Amino acid sequence: MSSEPRELLGIDPNELRFAFELQKQISCSLHLTNRTDQYIAFKVKTTSPKKYCVRPNNGIVAPRSTFDVLVTMQAQREAPPDMQCRDKFLVQSAVVSQDIAPKDINGDMFTKESGNVVDEVKLQVVYAPPSKPTSVNEGSDQESLGSWSYQETTRELAEPETIPSDPLALILKLMKEEKNFAVQENNKLREELRLLRREISRQNVGFSLFFVLVAAILGVLLGFFMKR
């Protein structure tokens, strides 16, 4: 690492605290602050990339500005023992030139071989009950932070269907569903009516043929008796 001053980005909070609930996606935010007069590129990694979604997982923070990163944990089917989580996050940062775009960010920028001024901040994941947060135990977990393997985070996360919080949006959604249901029922009734008409038509044809045959038989019998 370079001997120049560290802490290129101020990171708040210094741990990722999730109000843990089973079968529910939970999010928390990281607030990145650039107090320097240089452009700072960042990249977020985690020890459990399939469990979390980071949006965005890299970017550039302009001088004297801030940047918010949203970290979302996928819905969990069971809670860990004693609500202790061993997941870790790593925020890498490096001084870059003004003409660097977010799409140009790569892992080589955050190595000492790149010649950039770089920094790394490790964050611990903490689970807390949704009603009242608990204090963080900074014991043996903090001592093992350096032994974890950090990987690229993914931006893909399945989003569950949510109910709109806006009353007007909810009403429009219900009206659309009711309209679709009514159209389906109307089509169904039309098909049943068409089949019923066809059946009635078949029955009418049967009755007509029956009456024709009866009339013919009666005519033959009448002619037979008149000849006698």
C-alpha positions in Angstrom: 0.0 0.0 0.0 1.1 3.6 -0.5 2.4 5.6 2.5 0.1 8.5 1.6 -2.9 9.2 3.8 -5.5 6.5 4.0 -9.3 6.7 4.4 -9.8 8.0 0.9 -13.6 7.6 1.4 -15.5 8.2 4.6 -17.9 5.2 5.1 -21.0 5.5 7.2 -22.0 3.3 9.0 -18.9 1.3 9.8 -20.8 -1.9 9.8 -23.7 -3.3 7.8 -26.6 -3.8 10.2 -29.7 -5.7 9.0 -33.0 -5.8 10.9 -33.2 -9.6 10.4 -36.6 -11.2 9.4 -37.1 -14.6 7.9 -38.5 -14.8 4.3 -37.9 -11.1 3.7 -35.4 -9.1 1.7 -33.7 -6.6 3.9 -31.7 -3.5 2.8 -29.3 -1.1 4.3 -27.3 1.8 2.9 -23.6 2.8 2.8 -22.9 6.5 2.7 -19.6 7.2 0.9 -18.0 10.6 1.4 -15.1 12.0 -0.6 -13.4 14.8 1.4 -10.5 15.1 -1.0 -10.0 17.2 -4.1 -9.5 14.1 -6.2 -11.7 11.6 -8.0 -12.1 8.4 -6.0 -13.1 5.1 -7.7 -14.6 2.4 -5.4 -15.5 -1.3 -5.7 -17.5 -3.4 -3.2 -16.8 -7.0 -2.5 -18.2 -9.6 -0.1 -17.5 -13.1 1.3 -21.0 -14.2 0.3 -21.7 -12.8 -3.2 -24.8 -15.0 -3.8 -26.4 -13.8 -0.7 -26.2 -10.0 -1.3 -27.0 -7.5 -4.1 -25.0 -4.3 -4.1 -26.3 -1.4 -6.3 -24.0 -0.1 -7.6 -21.1 -2.4 -6.7 -18.6 0.2 -8.2 -18.5 3.8 -9.1 -16.7 7.1 -8.9 -17.1 9.7 -6.1 -16.4 13.3 -7.3 -14.3 15.6 -5.1 -16.1 17.0 -2.0 -19.2 14.9 -2.7 -21.1 11.9 -1.5 -22.4 8.6 -3.0 -25.0 6.2 -1.6 -24.7 2.4 -2.1 -27.7 0.1 -1.4 -26.9 -3.4 0.0 -29.8 -5.9 -0.1 -29.7 -9.3 1.6 -31.9 -12.0 -0.1 -34.7 -13.5 1.9 -33.4 -16.1 4.3 -35.2 -19.4 5.2 -33.5 -19.7 8.6 -31.7 -17.6 11.1 -28.0 -18.3 12.0 -27.3 -19.7 15.6 -27.4 -16.9 18.2 -28.1 -14.4 15.3 -24.4 -14.2 14.7 -23.4 -13.5 11.1 -19.9 -14.1 9.7 -20.3 -12.4 6.4 -17.9 -9.5 5.6 -17.7 -6.7 3.1 -14.7 -5.0 1.6 -14.8 -1.5 0.2 -11.8 -0.8 -2.1 -11.0 2.8 -3.2 -8.4 4.4 -5.4 -7.5 7.8 -6.7 -8.2 8.0 -10.4 -8.1 10.6 -13.1 -11.1 12.7 -14.0 -11.6 11.1 -17.4 -12.2 7.6 -15.9 -15.8 6.4 -16.3 -17.5 3.8 -14.1 -17.5 1.3 -16.9 -13.7 1.5 -17.0 -13.3 0.4 -13.4 -11.5 -2.9 -12.9 -9.8 -4.8 -10.1 -6.3 -3.8 -11.2 -7.0 -0.2 -10.2 -7.0 -1.2 -6.5 -3.6 -2.9 -6.3 -0.4 -1.3 -5.3 1.2 -2.3 -8.6 -1.2 0.1 -10.4 0.7 3.1 -8.9 -2.6 4.5 -7.6 -3.2 5.7 -4.1 -5.4 2.9 -2.8 -7.3 2.1 0.4 -9.4 -0.8 1.8 -12.1 -0.8 4.5 -13.5 -4.0 5.9 -17.1 -4.0 7.2 -18.8 -6.6 9.4 -22.4 -7.7 8.9 -24.5 -7.6 12.0 -28.1 -9.0 12.5 -30.4 -7.3 14.8 -34.1 -8.0 15.8 -36.5 -5.8 13.7 -38.0 -4.2 16.8 -34.9 -3.2 18.8 -31.3 -3.2 17.6 -28.7 -5.1 19.6 -25.1 -4.1 20.4 -22.3 -5.4 18.3 -19.8 -7.9 19.8 -16.4 -7.0 18.4 -14.6 -10.1 19.7 -13.1 -12.9 17.7 -14.9 -12.0 14.5 -12.9 -8.8 14.1 -9.6 -10.7 14.6 -10.4 -13.0 11.6 -11.4 -10.3 9.1 -8.2 -10.6 7.2 -8.6 -14.3 6.6 -11.7 -14.1 4.5 -11.8 -14.3 0.7 -13.8 -11.4 -0.8 -15.5 -11.8 -4.2 -17.3 -9.6 -6.6 -20.9 -8.8 -5.7 -23.8 -9.3 -8.1 -26.4 -6.7 -9.2 -29.0 -9.3 -10.0 -31.6 -10.0 -7.4 -35.1 -11.5 -7.7 -37.6 -8.9 -6.6 -40.9 -10.1 -5.1 -44.2 -8.7 -6.2 -45.0 -5.7 -4.0 -48.3 -3.9 -3.2 -48.2 -0.3 -4.3 -48.1 2.1 -1.3 -49.8 4.8 -3.3 -53.6 4.5 -2.9 -54.3 5.6 -6.5 -51.8 3.1 -7.9 -53.4 0.4 -5.8 -56.9 1.3 -7.1 -55.7 1.3 -10.7 -54.0 -2.0 -10.2 -57.2 -3.6 -8.8 -59.3 -2.0 -11.6 -56.9 -3.5 -14.2 -57.2 -7.0 -12.6 -61.0 -6.7 -12.4 -61.1 -5.7 -16.1 -59.0 -8.6 -17.1 -61.2 -11.0 -15.1 -64.4 -9.5 -16.7 -63.0 -9.9 -20.2 -62.1 -13.5 -19.5 -65.6 -14.2 -18.1 -67.2 -12.4 -21.0 -65.3 -14.5 -23.5 -66.2 -17.7 -21.6 -69.9 -16.8 -21.7 -69.8 -16.0 -25.4 -68.3 -19.4 -26.1 -70.9 -21.2 -24.0 -73.7 -19.2 -25.8 -72.3 -20.1 -29.2 -72.2 -23.8 -28.3 -75.8 -23.6 -26.9 -77.1 -22.0 -30.1 -75.4 -24.7 -32.2 -77.0 -27.4 -30.1 -80.4 -25.8 -30.4 -79.9 -25.5 -34.1 -79.1 -29.2 -34.3 -82.2 -30.0 -32.3 -84.4 -27.9 -34.6 -83.1 -29.6 -37.6 -83.9 -33.0 -36.0 -87.5 -31.9 -35.2 -88.0 -30.6 -38.8 -86.9 -33.9 -40.3 -89.1 -35.8 -37.9 -92.2 -33.8 -38.9 -91.4 -34.2 -42.6 -91.2 -38.0 -42.2 -94.5 -38.1 -40.2 -96.2 -36.0 -42.9 -94.9 -38.3 -45.6 -96.1 -41.4 -43.8 -99.5 -39.9 -43.1 -99.8 -38.9 -46.8 -99.0 -42.5 -47.9 -101.5 -44.0 -45.5 -104.2 -41.5 -46.5 -103.7 -42.3 -50.2 -103.9 -46.0 -49.5 -107.2 -45.8 -47.7 -108.7 -43.5 -50.3 -108.0 -46.0 -53.0 -109.8 -48.6 -51.1 
